[in-house]
Amino acid sequence: MTRPPTDAQFSEFVHATWPSLYRTAYLLLGDHAEAEDLVQTALAKTYAAWPRVRTLEAAPGYARTTMMNTAASWFRRRSWRNERPTEVLPEPAYVTDPSLRPTVVDALAHLAPRQRAVIVLRYYDDLGVADTAHALGISEGTVKSQTSDALARLRALLGDSVVPQTLGAHRD
């Protein structure tokens, strides 16, 4: 029987995975503070289950799945969609063309929560259909249909030059 990872290994795991989890959370939520809260909550839940983790290779996937499940439960809360006015839009963590950053983040905010989660996991975290389905606890067919619907919505918002028709055509 293998021994579970130690607390020191958890600390190393947190330092190694925080940036990736945070970027994903920010793209899902569009708010720096809420993204930090989401990652912190997911890591706390991961730590609670840490004695059951058998390999360090499984830990990032476990933490990502925990984060996505936590976000999904937050999306179901009645208070989730309360708008908060701001004078300045926050700068997102990363987009290929810096001039498109605010536009893309704004467009992501117009997607339904599950569509946003699918797009972020598929195209930002570069997960395949099966991995995205597993992370969200949904079927592969749902991932494909949500991806298609989300890309169509993004094309309508951003245009074909930003979201080409070929994007998502044969990506597994």
DRENVOGU-667418 format. One record per residue (C-alpha): residue number from 0; chain; z, y, x. Coordinates in Angstrom, 2 decimals, m for minus. Layout:
% DRENVOGU-667418
NUM|A|Z|Y|X
...
END
This chain:
% DRENVOGU-667418
0|A|0.00|0.00|0.00
1|A|m0.94|3.41|1.36
2|A|1.68|6.11|1.55
3|A|1.22|9.32|m0.41
4|A|0.43|12.49|1.51
5|A|3.37|14.55|2.78
6|A|4.49|18.06|1.83
7|A|3.09|19.30|5.13
8|A|m0.28|17.81|4.20
9|A|m0.06|19.54|0.81
10|A|0.51|22.85|2.58
11|A|m2.57|22.25|4.75
12|A|m4.50|21.21|1.65
13|A|m3.57|24.48|m0.13
14|A|m4.66|26.61|2.82
15|A|m7.96|24.73|3.07
16|A|m8.85|24.70|m0.65
17|A|m7.45|28.02|m1.91
18|A|m10.58|30.11|m1.12
19|A|m12.93|27.70|m2.88
20|A|m10.66|27.27|m5.91
21|A|m10.12|31.02|m6.13
22|A|m13.84|31.83|m6.05
23|A|m14.50|29.28|m8.78
24|A|m11.62|30.60|m10.88
25|A|m12.82|34.18|m10.47
26|A|m16.31|33.28|m11.62
27|A|m14.84|31.48|m14.63
28|A|m12.47|34.25|m15.64
29|A|m13.99|37.44|m14.22
30|A|m10.57|38.85|m13.33
31|A|m8.87|38.69|m9.92
32|A|m5.29|38.45|m11.23
33|A|m6.11|35.80|m13.82
34|A|m8.06|33.82|m11.21
35|A|m5.04|33.86|m8.91
36|A|m2.80|32.76|m11.78
37|A|m5.17|29.93|m12.65
38|A|m5.36|28.64|m9.07
39|A|m1.59|28.93|m8.65
40|A|m1.00|27.00|m11.89
41|A|m3.51|24.31|m10.92
42|A|m1.95|23.91|m7.47
43|A|1.54|23.70|m8.99
44|A|0.31|20.93|m11.28
45|A|m1.37|19.24|m8.33
46|A|1.87|19.41|m6.36
47|A|3.76|17.82|m9.27
48|A|1.32|14.89|m9.06
49|A|1.20|14.90|m5.24
50|A|3.23|11.67|m4.80
51|A|0.52|9.84|m6.78
52|A|m2.30|11.11|m4.54
53|A|m3.38|8.21|m2.35
54|A|m5.98|9.92|m0.15
55|A|m6.47|13.49|0.96
56|A|m10.19|13.19|0.20
57|A|m9.38|12.87|m3.52
58|A|m7.08|15.91|m3.60
59|A|m9.73|18.69|m3.86
60|A|m11.42|16.96|m6.79
61|A|m8.06|16.43|m8.46
62|A|m7.14|20.09|m8.00
63|A|m10.55|21.28|m9.30
64|A|m10.27|19.03|m12.36
65|A|m6.73|20.25|m12.97
66|A|m7.92|23.84|m12.67
67|A|m10.78|23.29|m15.12
68|A|m8.49|21.56|m17.63
69|A|m5.97|24.40|m17.31
70|A|m8.72|26.99|m17.84
71|A|m9.96|25.10|m20.89
72|A|m6.47|25.17|m22.39
73|A|m6.27|28.91|m21.67
74|A|m9.63|29.45|m23.41
75|A|m8.26|27.78|m26.55
76|A|m5.38|30.24|m26.81
77|A|m5.77|32.81|m29.53
78|A|m4.87|35.65|m27.19
79|A|m7.47|34.69|m24.57
80|A|m10.28|37.02|m25.66
81|A|m8.23|40.23|m25.79
82|A|m10.31|42.85|m24.06
83|A|m8.85|44.97|m21.30
84|A|m10.70|48.21|m20.58
85|A|m11.24|49.20|m16.97
86|A|m12.97|52.13|m15.34
87|A|m14.30|50.16|m12.38
88|A|m15.72|46.64|m12.40
89|A|m14.14|44.32|m9.81
90|A|m16.26|43.17|m6.90
91|A|m17.01|39.45|m7.14
92|A|m16.48|37.15|m4.16
93|A|m20.13|36.21|m3.40
94|A|m23.68|36.54|m4.72
95|A|m26.84|36.10|m2.65
96|A|m28.30|39.52|m3.47
97|A|m25.43|42.04|m3.33
98|A|m27.22|44.45|m5.65
99|A|m27.14|41.83|m8.42
100|A|m23.40|41.08|m8.19
101|A|m22.17|43.25|m11.07
102|A|m25.09|42.22|m13.24
103|A|m24.57|38.48|m12.70
104|A|m20.79|38.65|m13.20
105|A|m21.31|40.66|m16.38
106|A|m23.85|38.12|m17.62
107|A|m21.45|35.23|m16.90
108|A|m18.85|37.01|m19.02
109|A|m21.27|36.83|m21.98
110|A|m21.41|33.03|m21.85
111|A|m19.11|30.79|m23.86
112|A|m16.25|29.42|m21.73
113|A|m17.67|25.90|m21.44
114|A|m21.14|27.20|m20.60
115|A|m19.63|29.45|m17.94
116|A|m17.65|26.52|m16.51
117|A|m20.76|24.34|m16.35
118|A|m22.84|27.05|m14.65
119|A|m20.13|27.84|m12.10
120|A|m19.54|24.18|m11.22
121|A|m23.24|23.27|m11.12
122|A|m24.72|26.26|m9.34
123|A|m21.81|27.86|m7.48
124|A|m19.76|24.81|m6.49
125|A|m23.01|22.78|m6.24
126|A|m21.71|19.80|m8.23
127|A|m24.07|17.32|m9.82
128|A|m24.17|16.49|m13.52
129|A|m21.81|13.51|m13.19
130|A|m19.26|15.41|m11.08
131|A|m19.34|18.38|m13.45
132|A|m18.87|16.09|m16.44
133|A|m15.94|14.40|m14.75
134|A|m14.32|17.72|m13.77
135|A|m14.58|19.06|m17.32
136|A|m13.85|15.79|m19.12
137|A|m17.11|15.89|m21.07
138|A|m20.21|13.71|m21.22
139|A|m23.17|14.14|m18.90
140|A|m25.34|14.93|m21.92
141|A|m23.00|17.77|m22.84
142|A|m23.23|19.12|m19.29
143|A|m27.04|19.06|m19.52
144|A|m27.19|20.72|m22.93
145|A|m24.59|23.36|m21.99
146|A|m26.49|24.05|m18.75
147|A|m29.76|24.45|m20.62
148|A|m28.25|26.74|m23.24
149|A|m26.41|28.80|m20.61
150|A|m29.52|29.22|m18.45
151|A|m31.52|30.29|m21.50
152|A|m28.83|32.87|m22.32
153|A|m28.74|34.08|m18.71
154|A|m32.54|34.39|m18.68
155|A|m32.34|36.49|m21.85
156|A|m29.69|38.71|m20.26
157|A|m31.04|38.89|m16.70
158|A|m34.73|38.06|m16.94
159|A|m36.91|35.41|m15.34
160|A|m36.90|37.15|m11.96
161|A|m33.16|36.50|m11.58
162|A|m32.98|33.17|m13.43
163|A|m36.41|31.55|m13.04
164|A|m37.68|28.98|m15.53
165|A|m37.67|26.37|m12.75
166|A|m33.90|26.74|m12.25
167|A|m32.22|23.72|m13.80
168|A|m35.48|21.92|m14.56
169|A|m34.78|18.76|m12.55
170|A|m31.38|19.25|m10.97
171|A|m29.02|16.26|m11.11
END
